[in-house]
C-alpha cells in the first residue's frame, strides 16, 4: 500500500517535499491510520531534523496517536 512508505523504504529515494509529506500525514490521520501517520512523522523528523519545528504545523507537532 502506498501509504505504508516508511523511512526504511524511503532511504533509496528522494524525500517528499515538506508540504506533500504534511498532506500525506494529514490524509492518514483523516483515514484513521494513526499508527501510519506516526511512522511518517518519525520519518519526517528524521529527514528534516532541526527544521522540523519550523516546517510542521502546530497540530502535527503536538500529534500523539
HUTA-V591719 format. One record per pair of residues at least 24 apart in sequence whose ideal C-beta (glycine too) atoms are under 10 Angstrom apart, sorted by the first residue. I is the first residue (numbers start at 0). J is the second residue. D is the distance in Angstrom with one decimal. If there is no record, write none. Layout:
((I;J;D) (I;J;D))
//
This chain:
((0;32;9.6) (0;35;8.9) (2;26;7.6) (2;27;5.9) (2;30;7.9) (2;32;6.6) (2;35;5.7) (2;36;9.1) (2;38;9.8) (2;39;8.3) (3;27;9.7) (3;32;9.1) (3;35;6.4) (3;38;8.2) (3;39;9.5) (4;35;9.0) (4;38;8.8) (4;39;7.5) (4;42;8.0) (5;35;8.6) (5;38;5.4) (5;39;7.7) (5;41;8.5) (5;42;6.1) (6;38;7.7) (6;39;8.9) (6;41;6.9) (6;42;3.9) (6;43;9.1) (6;44;9.7) (6;45;5.8) (6;46;7.8) (7;38;9.8) (7;42;8.8) (8;42;9.4) (9;39;9.5) (9;42;6.2) (9;45;9.4) (9;46;7.8) (10;42;9.8) (14;42;8.2) (14;43;8.3) (14;45;9.6) (14;46;4.8) (14;47;8.1) (15;39;9.3) (15;42;9.4) (15;43;8.5) (15;46;8.7) (17;43;7.7) (17;46;8.9) (17;47;6.7) (17;50;8.2) (17;51;9.3) (17;53;9.7) (17;54;4.7) (17;55;8.2) (18;54;8.8) (20;46;8.2) (20;47;8.7) (20;54;8.8) (20;55;9.4) (20;59;10.0) (21;54;7.8) (21;55;7.0) (21;56;6.9) (21;59;6.7) (24;55;8.8) (24;56;9.8) (24;59;6.2) (24;62;8.0) (25;56;8.9) (25;58;8.9) (25;59;7.6) (25;62;9.8) (28;58;9.3) (28;59;8.5) (28;62;7.2) (28;64;8.8) (32;64;9.4) (33;62;8.3) (33;63;9.0) (33;64;3.8) (34;64;6.0) (35;64;9.2) (36;62;7.0) (36;64;6.8) (37;62;7.5) (37;63;8.2) (37;64;4.5) (38;64;9.4) (40;64;9.0))
//
